[in-house]
Amino acid sequence: MIDSVTIEHIYIACGYTDLRKGVDGYIYLVDSHLKLDTIENSLFLFCNKDKNKIKILHS
């Protein structure tokens, strides 16, 4: 369960993402492509190519 009180930022990745990636793959995307720190209390949202599914990385 995600505690919405502790969330400081919500980031949405532009474009589409291969949702078959594991947690490590999403952390790599946040670190390398978005140039953000996954340690802070944030949500990172990733969408698939058909735009009908979303995966959330909570840090």
Contacts in CASP RR format, 6 or more apart in sequence:
PFRMAT RR
TARGET T0000
AUTHOR 0000-0000-0000
METHOD contacts of the structure
MODEL  1
MIDSVTIEHIYIACGYTDLRKGVDGYIYLVDSHLKLDTIENSLFLFCNKD
KNKIKILHS
2 43 0 8 1.000
2 56 0 8 1.000
2 58 0 8 1.000
6 41 0 8 1.000
7 41 0 8 1.000
7 42 0 8 1.000
7 43 0 8 1.000
8 40 0 8 1.000
8 41 0 8 1.000
8 42 0 8 1.000
9 40 0 8 1.000
9 41 0 8 1.000
9 42 0 8 1.000
9 43 0 8 1.000
10 42 0 8 1.000
10 43 0 8 1.000
10 45 0 8 1.000
11 30 0 8 1.000
11 34 0 8 1.000
11 36 0 8 1.000
11 42 0 8 1.000
11 43 0 8 1.000
11 44 0 8 1.000
11 45 0 8 1.000
12 45 0 8 1.000
12 47 0 8 1.000
13 29 0 8 1.000
13 33 0 8 1.000
13 34 0 8 1.000
13 44 0 8 1.000
13 45 0 8 1.000
13 46 0 8 1.000
13 47 0 8 1.000
15 47 0 8 1.000
16 47 0 8 1.000
16 48 0 8 1.000
16 49 0 8 1.000
16 51 0 8 1.000
17 26 0 8 1.000
17 29 0 8 1.000
17 46 0 8 1.000
17 47 0 8 1.000
17 48 0 8 1.000
17 55 0 8 1.000
18 48 0 8 1.000
19 46 0 8 1.000
19 48 0 8 1.000
19 53 0 8 1.000
19 55 0 8 1.000
21 29 0 8 1.000
23 57 0 8 1.000
26 44 0 8 1.000
26 46 0 8 1.000
26 55 0 8 1.000
26 57 0 8 1.000
27 38 0 8 1.000
27 57 0 8 1.000
29 46 0 8 1.000
30 36 0 8 1.000
30 38 0 8 1.000
30 44 0 8 1.000
30 57 0 8 1.000
31 37 0 8 1.000
31 38 0 8 1.000
34 44 0 8 1.000
36 42 0 8 1.000
36 44 0 8 1.000
38 44 0 8 1.000
38 57 0 8 1.000
38 59 0 8 1.000
39 59 0 8 1.000
40 59 0 8 1.000
41 59 0 8 1.000
42 58 0 8 1.000
42 59 0 8 1.000
43 56 0 8 1.000
43 57 0 8 1.000
43 58 0 8 1.000
44 56 0 8 1.000
44 57 0 8 1.000
44 58 0 8 1.000
44 59 0 8 1.000
45 54 0 8 1.000
45 55 0 8 1.000
45 56 0 8 1.000
46 54 0 8 1.000
46 55 0 8 1.000
46 56 0 8 1.000
46 57 0 8 1.000
47 53 0 8 1.000
47 54 0 8 1.000
48 54 0 8 1.000
END
